[in-house]
Amino acid sequence: MFTINKKTENGFDKFILKDESSGTFAAIIPSCGAILHAFIVIKDGKQFNVIDSYESAEDFKNNITKKGFLGCKLSPFVCRINKGEYHFAETDYKIKKYYDRNNALHGELYDQQFTITDESAGEQSATISMKYEYRGTDAGYPFNYDCIIIYQLVKDNKLNVQTEIINKDEGLIPIQDGWHPYFTLDDKIDDLQLEFKSNEILEFNDDLITTVKLTTYEEFGSLKK
């Protein structure tokens, strides 16, 4: 049986998705950019959190950028925009929000409050949906869209995370979407194995600005240190 409960702790209003049979649960905080605050699995009979996050709501508020955007939603752009400037549909724009040195970084939604739109729990899963309605608040991104994030906990310690973007503007909009997870696995990274599916890798320069060059990259298609 799966359940969903709300818990207030350290200033956070957490929504807990739990598999009661295994003890696995995920903690999500809609008011802090819909971050995944914790993903707890049972290891050697003890709870083990694989997600690195913030200690309190105050920590999130004061240190979200200093700590590297732990677990944040990156939207409507990811990584860095050179000097915060871009050209779209014959118009030049300059992002106003957060800058790292001279470059705009990680979008507009990482610290915004999402609203719960739906939740359900039963024998097979627990699911919670939340939404943020962006309405052109940054003059450097004067477009309109809805960002919907769906977390679903299922059996066998699996958490599905899905994002849906709905264009609410009158025409096309420029948009990227990403996630900035930080994992903590209680071991040195050189002793861990990694697997993920990819076809290509995007090249960046020394300032972490993309060169827009793509090269084939399938190195971690199977488990590898």
C-alpha positions in Angstrom: 0.0 0.0 0.0 1.2 3.5 -0.9 0.4 6.7 1.1 0.8 10.5 0.8 1.2 12.6 4.0 2.1 16.2 4.7 4.7 16.9 7.3 6.1 20.3 8.6 9.7 20.1 9.7 12.5 22.6 9.9 10.3 25.2 8.3 9.5 23.0 5.3 6.1 21.8 4.3 7.0 18.3 3.0 4.8 15.9 1.0 5.8 12.4 1.8 5.1 9.6 -0.8 5.7 6.3 0.9 5.6 2.6 0.0 4.4 1.2 3.4 5.4 -2.4 2.5 9.1 -1.6 1.9 9.6 1.6 3.9 10.8 3.5 0.9 9.7 7.2 0.7 10.3 10.4 -1.1 9.9 13.9 0.4 9.0 16.8 -2.0 8.8 20.5 -1.1 6.5 22.3 -3.6 7.1 25.7 -1.9 10.9 25.5 -2.6 10.9 25.1 -6.4 9.3 21.6 -6.2 12.6 20.1 -5.1 13.1 16.5 -4.2 14.3 16.9 -0.6 14.9 13.2 0.2 14.6 9.8 -1.3 14.8 7.2 1.5 15.5 3.5 0.9 16.2 0.8 3.4 19.8 -0.4 3.5 20.9 -3.1 6.0 17.7 -2.5 7.9 18.3 1.3 8.2 16.9 4.3 6.4 19.4 5.7 3.8 18.8 9.0 2.0 20.4 9.2 -1.4 19.6 12.9 -2.0 21.7 15.8 -0.7 19.6 18.8 0.1 19.0 21.7 2.5 18.8 21.5 6.3 15.9 23.9 6.7 13.7 26.5 4.9 16.1 29.2 6.1 19.0 27.3 4.7 17.2 27.0 1.3 16.3 30.7 1.3 19.8 31.9 2.2 22.0 29.4 0.5 20.3 28.1 -2.6 22.8 29.6 -4.9 25.8 29.2 -2.6 25.2 25.5 -2.3 24.9 25.0 -6.0 21.1 24.8 -6.6 20.8 21.4 -4.8 18.0 19.5 -6.4 16.5 22.5 -8.2 14.3 22.6 -11.3 16.1 24.4 -14.2 13.6 26.2 -16.4 13.2 27.9 -18.9 16.9 27.5 -19.5 19.7 25.3 -18.0 23.3 26.0 -17.3 24.6 29.4 -18.4 23.7 32.1 -20.9 26.6 34.1 -22.1 26.3 37.6 -20.4 22.6 36.7 -20.0 22.0 37.7 -23.6 20.3 35.8 -26.4 18.5 36.5 -29.7 15.1 35.0 -30.5 12.5 35.8 -33.3 14.4 38.9 -34.4 14.6 40.3 -30.9 17.4 40.7 -28.4 16.8 39.8 -24.8 18.9 40.0 -21.5 18.0 37.9 -18.5 17.6 39.8 -15.2 17.7 37.0 -12.6 20.7 35.3 -11.0 24.2 35.7 -12.5 27.4 33.8 -11.8 30.2 36.2 -12.7 29.0 37.6 -16.0 26.6 34.8 -17.1 22.9 34.2 -16.3 22.5 30.9 -14.5 19.8 28.1 -14.2 16.6 29.8 -15.2 13.7 31.4 -13.3 11.8 28.7 -11.3 14.4 27.2 -9.0 13.1 29.2 -5.9 9.5 29.6 -6.9 6.4 28.2 -5.1 4.6 25.4 -6.9 1.0 24.6 -6.3 -0.3 21.1 -5.7 -2.8 20.2 -8.5 -3.4 16.5 -7.9 -2.5 13.6 -5.6 -3.4 9.9 -5.4 -2.2 6.8 -3.6 -3.2 3.2 -3.9 -1.9 -0.4 -4.1 0.6 0.2 -6.9 1.9 3.8 -6.5 1.7 7.2 -5.0 1.6 10.3 -7.3 1.7 14.0 -6.7 1.4 16.7 -9.3 2.3 20.4 -8.9 2.4 23.4 -11.2 4.0 26.8 -11.5 2.5 29.4 -13.9 5.2 31.6 -15.2 3.9 34.8 -16.7 6.9 36.8 -18.1 8.0 38.3 -14.8 11.6 38.7 -16.0 11.9 41.2 -18.8 14.7 39.1 -20.3 12.2 36.2 -20.6 8.8 37.8 -21.3 7.0 34.6 -22.3 4.2 32.6 -20.7 4.1 28.9 -19.9 3.1 26.4 -17.2 5.6 24.0 -15.7 4.0 20.8 -14.3 6.1 18.4 -12.3 4.8 14.9 -11.5 6.5 12.6 -8.9 5.4 9.0 -8.8 6.7 6.4 -6.3 6.3 2.8 -7.4 7.4 -0.6 -6.2 11.0 -1.8 -6.1 12.4 1.6 -4.9 11.6 3.4 -8.1 10.8 7.1 -8.3 9.5 8.5 -11.7 9.9 12.3 -12.2 8.1 13.8 -15.2 7.9 17.4 -16.4 5.3 18.8 -18.7 5.7 22.3 -20.3 2.6 24.0 -21.6 3.1 27.0 -23.9 0.6 29.7 -22.8 2.0 32.4 -25.1 0.5 33.5 -28.5 3.4 32.2 -30.5 6.6 30.0 -30.2 8.7 30.4 -27.1 12.4 29.5 -26.5 12.6 26.9 -23.7 14.8 24.3 -22.1 14.1 22.2 -19.1 16.3 20.3 -16.7 16.9 19.1 -13.1 19.9 19.7 -10.9 20.1 16.6 -8.6 22.7 16.1 -6.0 23.2 12.6 -4.7 24.9 11.4 -1.5 25.8 7.7 -1.6 28.1 7.3 1.4 31.1 6.3 -0.6 33.9 7.8 -2.7 32.9 8.5 -6.2 35.7 6.5 -7.7 34.3 3.4 -6.0 30.8 3.9 -7.4 29.3 2.7 -10.6 27.2 4.7 -13.0 24.8 3.9 -15.8 22.6 6.2 -17.9 21.4 6.3 -21.4 22.8 9.0 -23.7 23.6 9.5 -27.4 25.6 12.7 -27.4 27.4 15.1 -25.2 27.3 18.9 -25.4 30.7 20.7 -25.4 31.3 23.6 -23.1 34.1 26.2 -22.9 36.2 27.1 -19.8 33.3 29.5 -18.7 30.8 26.6 -18.9 29.1 28.3 -21.9 28.1 25.8 -24.6 30.0 25.9 -27.9 26.9 24.2 -29.5 29.1 21.3 -30.6 27.6 17.8 -30.1 29.7 14.6 -30.1 28.8 11.0 -29.7 28.8 9.9 -26.1 27.6 6.5 -24.9 30.4 5.8 -22.4 28.0 5.0 -19.5 25.5 2.9 -21.4 26.2 0.1 -19.0 27.5 0.1 -15.5 31.0 1.5 -15.2 33.1 3.0 -12.5 
